[in-house]
Amino acid sequence: MIEPAFKPRVTIFVCCNGREDMQSCGAQGGEEIAAGFRHAITRHGLTRDVWLVRTRCIGYCPKEGSAVAVHPPGRCWVEVTARDVPCIMNEAVLPVFGAGSGTQEDQSR
């Protein structure tokens, strides 16, 4: 067993579960939300530091949208749509790296 040279500082879990017996995150935009996070992670230059996990049910079944969890800081949201991705990045992901973290956005300022 070998431990990798780099480890994620943040992991984003996006529910993409599909269910036939009830509404599900997968049928309500889970993959679109995951794609939005992948784009944001790449745009901020965080592909080695932020891991994106498309997951099955994480215990919240919203009436619309998907469920998303971010660790750290250990926050969860429900009824997330692709439009919410920038807000979640700003509230929960980018603060982990602090100001001047060397992201592409910081370098362009």
GROMACS elastic network, one bead per residue, 0.5 to 0.9 nm:
[ bonds ]
;  ai    aj funct       b0    kb
    3     6     6  0.85530   500
    4     7     6  0.68644   500
    6    48     6  0.73167   500
    6    49     6  0.79933   500
    7    48     6  0.75520   500
    7    49     6  0.68222   500
    7    50     6  0.87717   500
    7    51     6  0.89293   500
    8    11     6  0.65967   500
    8    47     6  0.89848   500
    8    48     6  0.65921   500
    8    50     6  0.53486   500
    8    51     6  0.59728   500
    9    48     6  0.86657   500
    9    49     6  0.51970   500
    9    50     6  0.60395   500
    9    51     6  0.81144   500
    9    71     6  0.85238   500
    9    72     6  0.76732   500
    9    96     6  0.78526   500
    9    97     6  0.85799   500
   10    49     6  0.65042   500
   10    51     6  0.63985   500
   10    52     6  0.86728   500
   10    70     6  0.70433   500
   10    71     6  0.56634   500
   10    72     6  0.57350   500
   10    73     6  0.81640   500
   10    93     6  0.68654   500
   10    96     6  0.77356   500
   11    49     6  0.84955   500
   11    50     6  0.56295   500
   11    52     6  0.58902   500
   11    53     6  0.71880   500
   11    69     6  0.83237   500
   11    70     6  0.58448   500
   11    71     6  0.53657   500
   11    72     6  0.71658   500
   11    93     6  0.87923   500
   12    34     6  0.89954   500
   12    37     6  0.83257   500
   12    50     6  0.73342   500
   12    51     6  0.62222   500
   12    53     6  0.60217   500
   12    54     6  0.84659   500
   12    68     6  0.72020   500
   12    69     6  0.59396   500
   12    71     6  0.65783   500
   12    72     6  0.88481   500
   12    93     6  0.85081   500
   13    34     6  0.85919   500
   13    51     6  0.85866   500
   13    52     6  0.61892   500
   13    54     6  0.60287   500
   13    55     6  0.63103   500
   13    58     6  0.84087   500
   13    67     6  0.83483   500
   13    68     6  0.55910   500
   13    69     6  0.50699   500
   13    70     6  0.62134   500
   13    71     6  0.82943   500
   14    25     6  0.87554   500
   14    30     6  0.65779   500
   14    31     6  0.81651   500
   14    33     6  0.73826   500
   14    34     6  0.61386   500
   14    52     6  0.76197   500
   14    53     6  0.62375   500
   14    54     6  0.50654   500
   14    55     6  0.58841   500
   14    56     6  0.82742   500
   14    58     6  0.85076   500
   14    66     6  0.73141   500
   14    67     6  0.62557   500
   14    69     6  0.67158   500
   14    70     6  0.88039   500
   15    24     6  0.87973   500
   15    25     6  0.58917   500
   15    26     6  0.68350   500
   15    30     6  0.59570   500
   15    31     6  0.83956   500
   15    34     6  0.85853   500
   15    53     6  0.84686   500
   15    54     6  0.59917   500
   15    56     6  0.54595   500
   15    57     6  0.57751   500
   15    58     6  0.64900   500
   15    60     6  0.89894   500
   15    66     6  0.61262   500
   15    67     6  0.55001   500
   15    68     6  0.62892   500
   15    69     6  0.86043   500
   16    24     6  0.79203   500
   16    25     6  0.53892   500
   16    27     6  0.77742   500
   16    28     6  0.85866   500
   16    29     6  0.78213   500
   16    31     6  0.60423   500
   16    33     6  0.89675   500
   16    34     6  0.82681   500
   16    54     6  0.59467   500
   16    55     6  0.57809   500
   16    56     6  0.58483   500
   16    57     6  0.74693   500
   16    66     6  0.74562   500
   16    67     6  0.85212   500
   17    24     6  0.62452   500
   17    25     6  0.56445   500
   17    27     6  0.78489   500
   17    30     6  0.77362   500
   17    54     6  0.85691   500
   17    55     6  0.67564   500
   17    57     6  0.55704   500
   17    58     6  0.88709   500
   18    22     6  0.89969   500
   18    23     6  0.81732   500
   18    24     6  0.54643   500
   18    25     6  0.66172   500
   18    27     6  0.61320   500
   18    56     6  0.79162   500
   18    57     6  0.86326   500
   19    22     6  0.60371   500
   19    23     6  0.67757   500
   19    24     6  0.56253   500
   19    25     6  0.84991   500
   19    26     6  0.78567   500
   19    27     6  0.80551   500
   20    23     6  0.75669   500
   20    24     6  0.81159   500
   21    24     6  0.88331   500
   23    26     6  0.86343   500
   23    27     6  0.71186   500
   23    28     6  0.77262   500
   23    61     6  0.75775   500
   23    62     6  0.79912   500
   23    63     6  0.69732   500
   23    64     6  0.79135   500
   24    27     6  0.54617   500
   24    28     6  0.63538   500
   24    30     6  0.88016   500
   24    57     6  0.86221   500
   24    61     6  0.65219   500
   24    62     6  0.76307   500
   24    63     6  0.82209   500
   24    64     6  0.81881   500
   24    65     6  0.84018   500
   24    66     6  0.76282   500
   25    29     6  0.64585   500
   25    30     6  0.53594   500
   25    31     6  0.87592   500
   25    56     6  0.88943   500
   25    57     6  0.80680   500
   25    61     6  0.69980   500
   25    62     6  0.73676   500
   25    63     6  0.88710   500
   25    64     6  0.75735   500
   25    65     6  0.60919   500
   25    67     6  0.67572   500
   25    79     6  0.87583   500
   26    29     6  0.59218   500
   26    31     6  0.66232   500
   26    56     6  0.87010   500
   26    65     6  0.86716   500
   26    66     6  0.73082   500
   27    30     6  0.69934   500
   27    31     6  0.86695   500
   27    65     6  0.85162   500
   27    66     6  0.87891   500
   28    31     6  0.86256   500
   28    32     6  0.89001   500
   28    63     6  0.89797   500
   28    64     6  0.62095   500
   28    66     6  0.63682   500
   28    81     6  0.84036   500
   29    32     6  0.51325   500
   29    33     6  0.61208   500
   29    34     6  0.86150   500
   29    64     6  0.87711   500
   29    65     6  0.59892   500
   29    66     6  0.65751   500
   29    80     6  0.86855   500
   29    81     6  0.68089   500
   29    82     6  0.75162   500
   30    33     6  0.51360   500
   30    34     6  0.62023   500
   30    35     6  0.86537   500
   30    54     6  0.82205   500
   30    65     6  0.71799   500
   30    66     6  0.55189   500
   30    67     6  0.80237   500
   30    80     6  0.86512   500
   30    81     6  0.80383   500
   30    82     6  0.84815   500
   31    35     6  0.61311   500
   31    36     6  0.85804   500
   31    54     6  0.78388   500
   32    35     6  0.50522   500
   32    36     6  0.62302   500
   32    37     6  0.87786   500
   32    81     6  0.81943   500
   32    82     6  0.62897   500
   33    37     6  0.63476   500
   33    38     6  0.86796   500
   33    65     6  0.88539   500
   33    66     6  0.79035   500
   33    80     6  0.78421   500
   33    81     6  0.62439   500
   33    83     6  0.82487   500
   33    84     6  0.84332   500
   33    85     6  0.70310   500
   34    37     6  0.51141   500
   34    38     6  0.61947   500
   34    39     6  0.86692   500
   34    52     6  0.74912   500
   34    53     6  0.81427   500
   34    54     6  0.68603   500
   34    82     6  0.81314   500
   34    85     6  0.88681   500
   35    39     6  0.62069   500
   35    40     6  0.86348   500
   35    82     6  0.84387   500
   36    39     6  0.51807   500
   36    40     6  0.62319   500
   36    41     6  0.86220   500
   36    82     6  0.61192   500
   36    83     6  0.84861   500
   36    85     6  0.64020   500
   36    86     6  0.85615   500
   37    40     6  0.50025   500
   37    41     6  0.59633   500
   37    42     6  0.84739   500
   37    52     6  0.74809   500
   37    82     6  0.83894   500
   37    85     6  0.62169   500
   37    86     6  0.82455   500
   37    89     6  0.80375   500
   38    41     6  0.51697   500
   38    42     6  0.61875   500
   38    43     6  0.85320   500
   38    47     6  0.83606   500
   38    51     6  0.89242   500
   38    52     6  0.70236   500
   39    42     6  0.52170   500
   39    43     6  0.60194   500
   39    44     6  0.86457   500
   40    44     6  0.61458   500
   40    45     6  0.85880   500
   40    46     6  0.86593   500
   40    85     6  0.79190   500
   40    86     6  0.74892   500
   40    89     6  0.77498   500
   41    44     6  0.53329   500
   41    45     6  0.63155   500
   41    46     6  0.52373   500
   41    47     6  0.58755   500
   41    49     6  0.89046   500
   41    50     6  0.68715   500
   41    51     6  0.85915   500
   41    52     6  0.86628   500
   41    89     6  0.85380   500
   42    45     6  0.50459   500
   42    46     6  0.59702   500
   42    47     6  0.56642   500
   43    46     6  0.77417   500
   43    47     6  0.89231   500
   43   103     6  0.84817   500
   43   104     6  0.68483   500
   43   105     6  0.76411   500
   44    47     6  0.82332   500
   44    94     6  0.88285   500
   44   102     6  0.89314   500
   44   103     6  0.51572   500
   44   104     6  0.50623   500
   44   105     6  0.57443   500
   44   106     6  0.82998   500
   45    48     6  0.81677   500
   45    49     6  0.87035   500
   45   102     6  0.81938   500
   45   103     6  0.51848   500
   45   104     6  0.53945   500
   45   105     6  0.80610   500
   46    49     6  0.51309   500
   46    50     6  0.56866   500
   46    51     6  0.86796   500
   46   103     6  0.68119   500
   46   104     6  0.85883   500
   47    50     6  0.56866   500
   47    51     6  0.70361   500
   48    51     6  0.72572   500
   50    93     6  0.82371   500
   55    58     6  0.74225   500
   57    60     6  0.71601   500
   57    61     6  0.77734   500
   57    67     6  0.83821   500
   58    61     6  0.82989   500
   58    67     6  0.73208   500
   58    68     6  0.82189   500
   58    69     6  0.82462   500
   59    67     6  0.84583   500
   60    66     6  0.85343   500
   60    67     6  0.62595   500
   60    77     6  0.88802   500
   60    78     6  0.69448   500
   61    64     6  0.84109   500
   61    66     6  0.75588   500
   61    67     6  0.71064   500
   61    78     6  0.77214   500
   61    79     6  0.85992   500
   62    65     6  0.65456   500
   62    66     6  0.64425   500
   62    67     6  0.69361   500
   62    78     6  0.58313   500
   62    79     6  0.54446   500
   62    80     6  0.86839   500
   63    66     6  0.86360   500
   63    78     6  0.88228   500
   63    79     6  0.69166   500
   64    78     6  0.83473   500
   64    79     6  0.52508   500
   64    80     6  0.78215   500
   64    81     6  0.84051   500
   65    78     6  0.71556   500
   65    81     6  0.52221   500
   65    82     6  0.85519   500
   66    77     6  0.83161   500
   66    78     6  0.59048   500
   66    79     6  0.52275   500
   66    80     6  0.50432   500
   66    81     6  0.66964   500
   67    76     6  0.72947   500
   67    77     6  0.57180   500
   67    79     6  0.62671   500
   67    80     6  0.61467   500
   68    75     6  0.83766   500
   68    76     6  0.56309   500
   68    77     6  0.52826   500
   68    78     6  0.64456   500
   68    79     6  0.87152   500
   68    80     6  0.70454   500
   69    74     6  0.69815   500
   69    75     6  0.56539   500
   69    77     6  0.64146   500
   69    78     6  0.88490   500
   70    73     6  0.64161   500
   70    74     6  0.55730   500
   70    75     6  0.53788   500
   70    76     6  0.64254   500
   70    77     6  0.88682   500
   70    88     6  0.87217   500
   70    92     6  0.70291   500
   70    93     6  0.74871   500
   71    75     6  0.67297   500
   71    76     6  0.89039   500
   71    92     6  0.85814   500
   71    93     6  0.86275   500
   72    75     6  0.74769   500
   72    92     6  0.79481   500
   72    93     6  0.80854   500
   72    96     6  0.78297   500
   73    92     6  0.66139   500
   73    93     6  0.80939   500
   73    96     6  0.78995   500
   74    92     6  0.87432   500
   75    92     6  0.74595   500
   77    80     6  0.65455   500
   77    88     6  0.87768   500
   78    81     6  0.89690   500
   80    83     6  0.79256   500
   80    84     6  0.60204   500
   80    85     6  0.79629   500
   81    84     6  0.54344   500
   81    85     6  0.73296   500
   82    85     6  0.55552   500
   82    86     6  0.85210   500
   83    86     6  0.70804   500
   83    87     6  0.81716   500
   84    87     6  0.53602   500
   84    88     6  0.63286   500
   84    89     6  0.86937   500
   85    88     6  0.52283   500
   85    89     6  0.61047   500
   85    90     6  0.86168   500
   86    89     6  0.50476   500
   86    90     6  0.61283   500
   86    91     6  0.85565   500
   87    90     6  0.51241   500
   87    91     6  0.60052   500
   87    92     6  0.83752   500
   88    91     6  0.50695   500
   88    92     6  0.56396   500
   88    93     6  0.69425   500
   88    94     6  0.88964   500
   89    92     6  0.56392   500
   89    94     6  0.58560   500
   89    95     6  0.85041   500
   90    93     6  0.62005   500
   90    94     6  0.54612   500
   90    95     6  0.69637   500
   91    94     6  0.70274   500
   91    95     6  0.68168   500
   92    95     6  0.61191   500
   92    96     6  0.71730   500
   93    96     6  0.57309   500
   93    97     6  0.75812   500
   94    97     6  0.54715   500
   94    98     6  0.66434   500
   94    99     6  0.85372   500
   94   101     6  0.87251   500
   95    99     6  0.76127   500
   97   100     6  0.79703   500
   97   101     6  0.53409   500
   97   102     6  0.86598   500
   97   103     6  0.87041   500
   98   101     6  0.57648   500
   99   102     6  0.83899   500
   99   106     6  0.76654   500
  100   103     6  0.74472   500
  100   106     6  0.58718   500
  100   107     6  0.78943   500
  101   106     6  0.69995   500
  101   107     6  0.88552   500
  102   105     6  0.79923   500
  102   106     6  0.59006   500
  102   107     6  0.61499   500
  103   106     6  0.51976   500
  103   107     6  0.62510   500
  103   108     6  0.87636   500
  104   107     6  0.50501   500
  104   108     6  0.62758   500
  105   108     6  0.53069   500
  105   109     6  0.68370   500
  106   109     6  0.55102   500
